[in-house]
Amino acid sequence: MSLDRLVLWRHGETDYNLAGRIQGHLDSSLTANGVEQAERAAPDIAAFEPSVAISSDLNRARTTAAAYAKVSGEPVKLDKRLRETHVGEWQGLSGAEVEHGWPGALNTWRANPTWAPPGGESRVEVAARAVEVVAELDDQFTDTALLVAHGGLITALTAKLLALPVELWPGLGGVRNCHWVVLKRRSPSDHRWRLMAYNAGAQSHA
């Protein structure tokens, strides 16, 4: 038994996104625009007809997932393994503040998925916890699963599922608020993942 398709949906705009601050595990809220983004995208997400939906337990993801649940009538489970990267001492800071306190560290972090912010976790570690969720779903479902999560986690998980060499992970661009990634198994006998859509938005389908 294994999934056929995986949809990874990023949460809507938050107050921290708007202010240009790094959220990590901080429990920020969607802006009014973020709620509208989720409501606009929810019908497109529901059109994938997932058999199961799981969301990060952080508020910004839960609120986004609730828009899907309202449209689809389907329940959404919560899993803290889908939380965003823990960025340690950088949580709540702006890019300029990080650069001031740790000169050059932002560039190091962006370029090296094995490097972690002080007191935080690396993208490789984030992908490892997220892929556990996918493995468990593989044991239970055979069609489509929806994961509602965060930009950093989604890019790391996508790279991991595609088996990209770690040095190539930074080649994946960021996923915009309320946009999504679609991965599909190559065939019933070849369970490797293929990337079908990346950074797709409302009114576009894969």
Accessible surface in RSA format (square Angstrom, percent):
REM  Atomic radii and reference values for relative SASA: ProtOr
REM  Chains: A
REM  Algorithm: Lee & Richards
REM  Probe-radius: 1.40
REM  Slices: 20
REM RES _ NUM      All-atoms   Total-Side   Main-Chain    Non-polar    All polar
REM                ABS   REL    ABS   REL    ABS   REL    ABS   REL    ABS   REL
RES MET A   1   149.44  77.4  77.27  51.1  72.17 171.8  87.61  74.5  61.84  81.9
RES SER A   2    21.45  18.1  13.40  17.9   8.06  18.6   5.05  10.7  16.41  23.0
RES LEU A   3     1.20   0.7   0.00   0.0   1.20   3.0   0.00   0.0   1.20   3.2
RES ASP A   4    54.26  38.0  52.17  51.9   2.09   4.9  17.48  41.1  36.78  36.7
RES ARG A   5    53.30  22.4  53.30  27.2   0.00   0.0   4.23   5.8  49.08  29.7
RES LEU A   6     0.00   0.0   0.00   0.0   0.00   0.0   0.00   0.0   0.00   0.0
RES VAL A   7     0.53   0.3   0.53   0.5   0.00   0.0   0.53   0.5   0.00   0.0
RES LEU A   8     0.69   0.4   0.69   0.5   0.00   0.0   0.69   0.5   0.00   0.0
RES TRP A   9     0.00   0.0   0.00   0.0   0.00   0.0   0.00   0.0   0.00   0.0
RES ARG A  10    38.44  16.1  38.44  19.6   0.00   0.0   0.52   0.7  37.92  23.0
RES HIS A  11     2.32   1.3   2.32   1.6   0.00   0.0   0.00   0.0   2.32   2.7
RES GLY A  12     0.00   0.0   0.00   N/A   0.00   0.0   0.00   0.0   0.00   0.0
RES GLU A  13    25.75  14.8  25.75  19.5   0.00   0.0   1.29   2.5  24.46  20.0
RES THR A  14     0.00   0.0   0.00   0.0   0.00   0.0   0.00   0.0   0.00   0.0
RES ASP A  15    68.99  48.3  63.64  63.3   5.34  12.6  33.77  79.5  35.21  35.1
RES TYR A  16    62.09  29.0  61.09  34.8   1.00   2.6  26.20  19.7  35.89  44.2
RES ASN A  17    44.65  30.8  21.64  20.9  23.01  55.4  14.31  34.4  30.34  29.3
RES LEU A  18   125.11  69.7  94.79  67.8  30.32  76.2  98.70  69.3  26.41  71.1
RES ALA A  19    66.57  61.2  33.11  51.1  33.46  76.1  45.68  64.3  20.89  55.3
RES GLY A  20    47.96  59.1   0.00   N/A  47.96  59.1  37.11 101.8  10.85  24.3
RES ARG A  21    87.31  36.7  79.08  40.3   8.22  19.6  15.80  21.6  71.51  43.3
RES ILE A  22    33.02  18.8  28.50  21.2   4.52  10.9  33.02  23.8   0.00   0.0
RES GLN A  23    15.53   8.7  12.52   9.2   3.01   7.2   1.41   3.0  14.12  10.7
RES GLY A  24     1.63   2.0   0.00   N/A   1.63   2.0   0.13   0.3   1.50   3.4
RES HIS A  25    44.03  24.1  33.25  23.1  10.77  27.6  28.67  29.6  15.35  17.9
RES LEU A  26    60.32  33.6  57.18  40.9   3.14   7.9  60.32  42.4   0.00   0.0
RES ASP A  27    86.97  60.9  56.77  56.5  30.20  71.4  27.72  65.3  59.25  59.1
RES SER A  28     6.87   5.8   0.00   0.0   6.87  15.8   6.67  14.2   0.20   0.3
RES SER A  29    53.25  45.0  52.45  70.0   0.80   1.8  25.01  53.3  28.24  39.6
RES LEU A  30    22.58  12.6   2.11   1.5  20.47  51.5   2.11   1.5  20.47  55.1
RES THR A  31    24.14  17.2  15.83  16.0   8.31  19.8  24.14  32.4   0.00   0.0
RES ALA A  32    81.59  75.0  63.86  98.5  17.74  40.3  71.06 100.1  10.54  27.9
RES ASN A  33    62.62  43.2  58.60  56.6   4.02   9.7  24.39  58.7  38.24  37.0
RES GLY A  34     0.00   0.0   0.00   N/A   0.00   0.0   0.00   0.0   0.00   0.0
RES VAL A  35    55.33  36.4  55.11  49.9   0.22   0.5  55.33  48.1   0.00   0.0
RES GLU A  36    96.53  55.4  93.85  71.0   2.68   6.4  27.65  53.5  68.88  56.2
RES GLN A  37    32.21  18.0  30.38  22.2   1.83   4.4   3.60   7.7  28.61  21.7
RES ALA A  38     1.21   1.1   1.21   1.9   0.00   0.0   1.21   1.7   0.00   0.0
RES GLU A  39    95.63  54.9  84.81  64.2  10.82  25.8  32.85  63.5  62.78  51.3
RES ARG A  40   128.68  54.0 115.28  58.8  13.39  31.9  58.31  79.7  70.37  42.6
RES ALA A  41     1.56   1.4   1.56   2.4   0.00   0.0   1.56   2.2   0.00   0.0
RES ALA A  42     0.04   0.0   0.04   0.1   0.00   0.0   0.04   0.1   0.00   0.0
RES PRO A  43    68.09  49.6  60.18  54.9   7.91  28.8  61.50  50.8   6.60  41.0
RES ASP A  44    11.19   7.8  10.90  10.8   0.29   0.7   0.43   1.0  10.76  10.7
RES ILE A  45     0.48   0.3   0.43   0.3   0.05   0.1   0.43   0.3   0.05   0.1
RES ALA A  46    19.48  17.9  11.62  17.9   7.86  17.9  12.00  16.9   7.48  19.8
RES ALA A  47    63.85  58.7  31.80  49.1  32.05  72.9  42.67  60.1  21.18  56.1
RES PHE A  48    10.10   5.1   7.21   4.5   2.89   7.5   7.89   4.8   2.21   6.3
RES GLU A  49   140.26  80.5 121.62  92.0  18.64  44.4  41.02  79.3  99.24  81.0
RES PRO A  50    13.88  10.1   1.60   1.5  12.28  44.6   1.60   1.3  12.28  76.3
RES SER A  51    58.38  49.3  21.82  29.1  36.55  84.2  19.88  42.3  38.50  53.9
RES VAL A  52    11.07   7.3   4.59   4.2   6.48  15.6  11.07   9.6   0.00   0.0
RES ALA A  53     3.29   3.0   0.65   1.0   2.64   6.0   0.65   0.9   2.64   7.0
RES ILE A  54    13.85   7.9  13.85  10.3   0.00   0.0  13.85  10.0   0.00   0.0
RES SER A  55     0.00   0.0   0.00   0.0   0.00   0.0   0.00   0.0   0.00   0.0
RES SER A  56     0.00   0.0   0.00   0.0   0.00   0.0   0.00   0.0   0.00   0.0
RES ASP A  57    34.65  24.3  29.49  29.4   5.15  12.2  12.70  29.9  21.95  21.9
RES LEU A  58     6.90   3.8   6.90   4.9   0.00   0.0   6.90   4.8   0.00   0.0
RES ASN A  59    36.05  24.9  36.05  34.8   0.00   0.0   7.61  18.3  28.44  27.5
RES ARG A  60     1.03   0.4   1.03   0.5   0.00   0.0   0.00   0.0   1.03   0.6
RES ALA A  61     0.00   0.0   0.00   0.0   0.00   0.0   0.00   0.0   0.00   0.0
RES ARG A  62    89.82  37.7  83.87  42.8   5.95  14.2  20.23  27.6  69.59  42.2
RES THR A  63    48.52  34.5  40.67  41.2   7.85  18.7  34.59  46.5  13.93  21.1
RES THR A  64     0.00   0.0   0.00   0.0   0.00   0.0   0.00   0.0   0.00   0.0
RES ALA A  65     2.66   2.4   2.66   4.1   0.00   0.0   2.66   3.7   0.00   0.0
RES ALA A  66    56.48  51.9  47.24  72.9   9.24  21.0  52.00  73.2   4.49  11.9
RES ALA A  67    11.70  10.8   4.22   6.5   7.48  17.0  10.52  14.8   1.18   3.1
RES TYR A  68     2.72   1.3   2.72   1.5   0.00   0.0   0.13   0.1   2.59   3.2
RES ALA A  69    28.82  26.5  23.90  36.9   4.92  11.2  24.26  34.2   4.57  12.1
RES LYS A  70   175.21  85.5 143.89  88.3  31.32  74.6 102.35  92.1  72.86  77.6
RES VAL A  71    76.98  50.7  44.44  40.2  32.54  78.4  50.33  43.7  26.66  72.3
RES SER A  72    35.78  30.2   6.90   9.2  28.89  66.5  14.14  30.1  21.65  30.3
RES GLY A  73    66.59  82.1   0.00   N/A  66.59  82.1  35.44  97.3  31.15  69.8
RES GLU A  74    87.37  50.2  84.80  64.2   2.56   6.1  17.85  34.5  69.52  56.8
RES PRO A  75   106.07  77.3  90.26  82.3  15.81  57.5 100.80  83.2   5.27  32.8
RES VAL A  76    36.40  24.0   9.97   9.0  26.43  63.7  10.19   8.9  26.21  71.1
RES LYS A  77   116.15  56.7 109.18  67.0   6.97  16.6  81.53  73.4  34.62  36.9
RES LEU A  78    97.43  54.3  66.55  47.6  30.87  77.6  66.79  46.9  30.63  82.4
RES ASP A  79    27.68  19.4  21.59  21.5   6.09  14.4  10.15  23.9  17.53  17.5
RES LYS A  80   142.65  69.6 133.90  82.2   8.75  20.8  76.53  68.9  66.11  70.4
RES ARG A  81    57.99  24.3  56.77  28.9   1.22   2.9  30.90  42.2  27.09  16.4
RES LEU A  82     0.00   0.0   0.00   0.0   0.00   0.0   0.00   0.0   0.00   0.0
RES ARG A  83    64.38  27.0  64.38  32.8   0.00   0.0   2.63   3.6  61.75  37.4
RES GLU A  84    28.22  16.2  28.22  21.4   0.00   0.0  10.83  20.9  17.39  14.2
RES THR A  85     4.27   3.0   4.27   4.3   0.00   0.0   2.68   3.6   1.59   2.4
RES HIS A  86    58.64  32.0  58.64  40.8   0.00   0.0  35.33  36.4  23.31  27.1
RES VAL A  87     2.44   1.6   2.44   2.2   0.00   0.0   2.44   2.1   0.00   0.0
RES GLY A  88    14.59  18.0   0.00   N/A  14.59  18.0   6.54  18.0   8.04  18.0
RES GLU A  89   108.85  62.5  87.26  66.0  21.59  51.4  41.85  80.9  67.00  54.7
RES TRP A  90     0.00   0.0   0.00   0.0   0.00   0.0   0.00   0.0   0.00   0.0
RES GLN A  91    40.07  22.4  22.02  16.1  18.05  43.0   4.93  10.5  35.14  26.6
RES GLY A  92    17.32  21.4   0.00   N/A  17.32  21.4   9.43  25.9   7.89  17.7
RES LEU A  93    47.28  26.3  47.28  33.8   0.00   0.0  47.28  33.2   0.00   0.0
RES SER A  94    22.41  18.9  22.41  29.9   0.00   0.0  17.91  38.1   4.50   6.3
RES GLY A  95    28.36  35.0   0.00   N/A  28.36  35.0  22.31  61.2   6.04  13.5
RES ALA A  96    78.86  72.5  61.52  94.9  17.33  39.4  68.53  96.5  10.33  27.4
RES GLU A  97    71.61  41.1  64.18  48.6   7.42  17.7  33.96  65.7  37.64  30.7
RES VAL A  98     0.00   0.0   0.00   0.0   0.00   0.0   0.00   0.0   0.00   0.0
RES GLU A  99    73.75  42.3  71.74  54.3   2.01   4.8  44.76  86.6  28.99  23.7
RES HIS A 100   160.68  87.8 138.31  96.1  22.37  57.2 101.27 104.4  59.41  69.1
RES GLY A 101    44.93  55.4   0.00   N/A  44.93  55.4  21.18  58.1  23.75  53.2
RES TRP A 102    74.10  29.7  69.42  33.6   4.68  11.0  58.32  31.1  15.79  25.6
RES PRO A 103   108.15  78.8  83.78  76.4  24.37  88.6  84.15  69.5  24.00 149.2
RES GLY A 104    32.56  40.2   0.00   N/A  32.56  40.2  28.61  78.5   3.95   8.8
RES ALA A 105    12.39  11.4   8.73  13.5   3.66   8.3  12.28  17.3   0.11   0.3
RES LEU A 106    13.18   7.3  13.18   9.4   0.00   0.0  13.18   9.3   0.00   0.0
RES ASN A 107   100.62  69.4  96.27  93.0   4.35  10.5  26.15  62.9  74.47  72.0
RES THR A 108    56.86  40.4  50.29  51.0   6.58  15.7  30.16  40.5  26.70  40.4
RES TRP A 109    42.81  17.2  42.72  20.7   0.09   0.2  42.72  22.8   0.09   0.1
RES ARG A 110   139.12  58.4 131.87  67.2   7.25  17.3  54.54  74.5  84.58  51.3
RES ALA A 111    69.48  63.9  50.17  77.4  19.31  43.9  53.79  75.8  15.69  41.6
RES ASN A 112    56.12  38.7  54.86  53.0   1.26   3.0  14.64  35.2  41.48  40.1
RES PRO A 113     2.82   2.1   2.77   2.5   0.05   0.2   2.82   2.3   0.00   0.0
RES THR A 114    82.94  59.0  61.14  62.0  21.80  52.0  47.11  63.3  35.83  54.2
RES TRP A 115    76.68  30.8  72.04  34.9   4.64  10.9  51.19  27.3  25.49  41.4
RES ALA A 116    34.62  31.8  20.48  31.6  14.14  32.2  20.48  28.8  14.14  37.4
RES PRO A 117     2.22   1.6   0.00   0.0   2.22   8.1   0.00   0.0   2.22  13.8
RES PRO A 118    37.46  27.3  25.49  23.2  11.97  43.5  37.36  30.8   0.10   0.6
RES GLY A 119    70.44  86.9   0.00   N/A  70.44  86.9  36.79 101.0  33.65  75.4
RES GLY A 120    24.64  30.4   0.00   N/A  24.64  30.4   2.30   6.3  22.34  50.0
RES GLU A 121    26.96  15.5  26.96  20.4   0.00   0.0  11.89  23.0  15.07  12.3
RES SER A 122     5.33   4.5   5.33   7.1   0.00   0.0   1.79   3.8   3.53   5.0
RES ARG A 123    33.70  14.1  33.59  17.1   0.11   0.3  13.68  18.7  20.02  12.1
RES VAL A 124    50.59  33.3  49.16  44.5   1.43   3.4  49.16  42.7   1.43   3.9
RES GLU A 125    91.33  52.4  85.75  64.9   5.59  13.3  37.05  71.7  54.28  44.3
RES VAL A 126     0.00   0.0   0.00   0.0   0.00   0.0   0.00   0.0   0.00   0.0
RES ALA A 127     0.14   0.1   0.14   0.2   0.00   0.0   0.14   0.2   0.00   0.0
RES ALA A 128    47.97  44.1  45.34  70.0   2.62   6.0  45.92  64.7   2.04   5.4
RES ARG A 129    40.29  16.9  39.12  19.9   1.17   2.8  36.72  50.2   3.57   2.2
RES ALA A 130     0.00   0.0   0.00   0.0   0.00   0.0   0.00   0.0   0.00   0.0
RES VAL A 131    39.14  25.8  39.13  35.4   0.01   0.0  39.13  34.0   0.01   0.0
RES GLU A 132    86.20  49.5  82.34  62.3   3.86   9.2  29.81  57.7  56.39  46.0
RES VAL A 133     1.92   1.3   1.89   1.7   0.03   0.1   1.89   1.6   0.03   0.1
RES VAL A 134     3.27   2.1   3.27   3.0   0.00   0.0   3.27   2.8   0.00   0.0
RES ALA A 135    55.20  50.8  48.70  75.2   6.50  14.8  53.19  74.9   2.01   5.3
RES GLU A 136    77.44  44.5  75.93  57.4   1.51   3.6  34.77  67.3  42.67  34.8
RES LEU A 137     5.48   3.1   5.48   3.9   0.00   0.0   5.48   3.8   0.00   0.0
RES ASP A 138    21.96  15.4  21.96  21.9   0.00   0.0   9.29  21.9  12.67  12.6
RES ASP A 139   110.75  77.6  87.98  87.6  22.77  53.9  24.35  57.3  86.40  86.2
RES GLN A 140   102.36  57.2  79.32  58.0  23.04  54.9  32.35  68.9  70.01  53.1
RES PHE A 141    44.09  22.1  41.03  25.4   3.06   8.0  44.09  26.7   0.00   0.0
RES THR A 142    79.88  56.8  67.10  68.0  12.78  30.5  37.78  50.7  42.10  63.6
RES ASP A 143    66.62  46.7  66.23  65.9   0.39   0.9  30.63  72.1  35.99  35.9
RES THR A 144     7.01   5.0   7.01   7.1   0.00   0.0   0.56   0.8   6.45   9.7
RES ALA A 145     0.00   0.0   0.00   0.0   0.00   0.0   0.00   0.0   0.00   0.0
RES LEU A 146     0.85   0.5   0.72   0.5   0.13   0.3   0.72   0.5   0.13   0.3
RES LEU A 147     0.28   0.2   0.28   0.2   0.00   0.0   0.28   0.2   0.00   0.0
RES VAL A 148     0.00   0.0   0.00   0.0   0.00   0.0   0.00   0.0   0.00   0.0
RES ALA A 149     0.57   0.5   0.57   0.9   0.00   0.0   0.57   0.8   0.00   0.0
RES HIS A 150     0.16   0.1   0.16   0.1   0.00   0.0   0.12   0.1   0.04   0.0
RES GLY A 151    10.17  12.5   0.00   N/A  10.17  12.5   9.69  26.6   0.48   1.1
RES GLY A 152    23.73  29.3   0.00   N/A  23.73  29.3  19.42  53.3   4.30   9.6
RES LEU A 153     0.52   0.3   0.52   0.4   0.00   0.0   0.52   0.4   0.00   0.0
RES ILE A 154     0.26   0.1   0.26   0.2   0.00   0.0   0.26   0.2   0.00   0.0
RES THR A 155    21.00  14.9  19.64  19.9   1.36   3.2  11.71  15.7   9.29  14.1
RES ALA A 156     2.34   2.1   0.00   0.0   2.34   5.3   2.27   3.2   0.06   0.2
RES LEU A 157     0.00   0.0   0.00   0.0   0.00   0.0   0.00   0.0   0.00   0.0
RES THR A 158     0.00   0.0   0.00   0.0   0.00   0.0   0.00   0.0   0.00   0.0
RES ALA A 159     0.39   0.4   0.39   0.6   0.00   0.0   0.39   0.6   0.00   0.0
RES LYS A 160    94.11  45.9  83.73  51.4  10.38  24.7  29.53  26.6  64.59  68.8
RES LEU A 161    21.65  12.1   8.83   6.3  12.82  32.2  11.71   8.2   9.95  26.8
RES LEU A 162    40.52  22.6  20.33  14.5  20.18  50.7  21.77  15.3  18.75  50.5
RES ALA A 163    87.71  80.6  57.61  88.9  30.10  68.5  66.82  94.1  20.89  55.3
RES LEU A 164    54.07  30.1  45.19  32.3   8.88  22.3  45.71  32.1   8.36  22.5
RES PRO A 165    64.45  47.0  52.58  47.9  11.87  43.1  64.43  53.2   0.02   0.1
RES VAL A 166    54.11  35.6  51.07  46.2   3.04   7.3  51.07  44.4   3.04   8.2
RES GLU A 167   133.60  76.7 109.00  82.5  24.60  58.6  60.77 117.6  72.83  59.5
RES LEU A 168    98.66  54.9  93.42  66.8   5.25  13.2  95.80  67.3   2.86   7.7
RES TRP A 169    14.97   6.0   9.70   4.7   5.28  12.4   9.70   5.2   5.28   8.6
RES PRO A 170    49.82  36.3  23.40  21.3  26.42  96.0  26.82  22.1  23.00 142.9
RES GLY A 171    71.18  87.8   0.00   N/A  71.18  87.8  37.90 104.0  33.28  74.5
RES LEU A 172    38.18  21.3  24.75  17.7  13.43  33.8  25.75  18.1  12.43  33.5
RES GLY A 173    44.96  55.4   0.00   N/A  44.96  55.4  38.18 104.8   6.78  15.2
RES GLY A 174    60.07  74.1   0.00   N/A  60.07  74.1  36.35  99.8  23.72  53.1
RES VAL A 175     5.02   3.3   0.00   0.0   5.02  12.1   0.42   0.4   4.60  12.5
RES ARG A 176   154.93  65.0 150.17  76.6   4.75  11.3  48.41  66.2 106.51  64.6
RES ASN A 177    27.71  19.1  21.45  20.7   6.26  15.1   2.76   6.6  24.95  24.1
RES CYS A 178     5.95   4.5   4.48   5.0   1.47   3.5   4.48  11.4   1.47   1.6
RES HIS A 179    30.71  16.8  30.71  21.3   0.00   0.0  21.92  22.6   8.79  10.2
RES TRP A 180     0.00   0.0   0.00   0.0   0.00   0.0   0.00   0.0   0.00   0.0
RES VAL A 181     0.00   0.0   0.00   0.0   0.00   0.0   0.00   0.0   0.00   0.0
RES VAL A 182     0.91   0.6   0.91   0.8   0.00   0.0   0.91   0.8   0.00   0.0
RES LEU A 183     0.00   0.0   0.00   0.0   0.00   0.0   0.00   0.0   0.00   0.0
RES LYS A 184    73.22  35.7  73.22  44.9   0.00   0.0  54.46  49.0  18.76  20.0
RES ARG A 185    27.02  11.3  19.92  10.2   7.10  16.9   4.83   6.6  22.19  13.4
RES ARG A 186   108.90  45.7  84.17  42.9  24.73  58.9  17.53  24.0  91.38  55.4
RES SER A 187    40.60  34.3  32.38  43.2   8.22  18.9  36.72  78.2   3.88   5.4
RES PRO A 188   133.13  97.0 107.17  97.7  25.96  94.4 119.23  98.4  13.90  86.4
RES SER A 189   111.22  94.0  72.69  97.0  38.53  88.8  54.30 115.6  56.92  79.7
RES ASP A 190    38.37  26.9  34.43  34.3   3.94   9.3  19.99  47.0  18.39  18.3
RES HIS A 191    90.76  49.6  80.51  56.0  10.25  26.2  53.37  55.0  37.39  43.5
RES ARG A 192   143.81  60.4 136.69  69.7   7.12  17.0  67.55  92.3  76.26  46.2
RES TRP A 193    15.00   6.0   9.85   4.8   5.15  12.1   6.86   3.7   8.13  13.2
RES ARG A 194   127.24  53.4 123.40  62.9   3.85   9.2  19.62  26.8 107.62  65.2
RES LEU A 195    68.35  38.1  39.90  28.5  28.45  71.5  39.90  28.0  28.45  76.6
RES MET A 196    86.26  44.7  57.27  37.9  28.99  69.0  57.99  49.3  28.27  37.5
RES ALA A 197    17.14  15.8   8.72  13.5   8.42  19.2  17.09  24.1   0.05   0.1
RES TYR A 198    57.84  27.0  32.64  18.6  25.19  65.6  32.64  24.5  25.19  31.1
RES ASN A 199    48.29  33.3  34.29  33.1  14.00  33.7   8.12  19.5  40.17  38.8
RES ALA A 200    14.78  13.6   7.52  11.6   7.26  16.5  14.78  20.8   0.00   0.0
RES GLY A 201    12.12  15.0   0.00   N/A  12.12  15.0   7.66  21.0   4.46  10.0
RES ALA A 202    35.18  32.3  13.05  20.1  22.13  50.3  13.05  18.4  22.13  58.6
RES GLN A 203   136.77  76.5 110.94  81.1  25.83  61.5  55.13 117.4  81.64  61.9
RES SER A 204    47.53  40.2  43.34  57.8   4.19   9.6  46.40  98.8   1.13   1.6
RES HIS A 205   117.11  64.0  82.16  57.1  34.95  89.4  58.79  60.6  58.32  67.9
RES ALA A 206    53.40  49.1   5.15   8.0  48.25 109.8  43.77  61.6   9.64  25.5
END  Absolute sums over single chains surface
CHAIN  1 A     9232.4       7101.7       2130.7       5086.1       4146.3
END  Absolute sums over all chains
TOTAL          9232.4       7101.7       2130.7       5086.1       4146.3
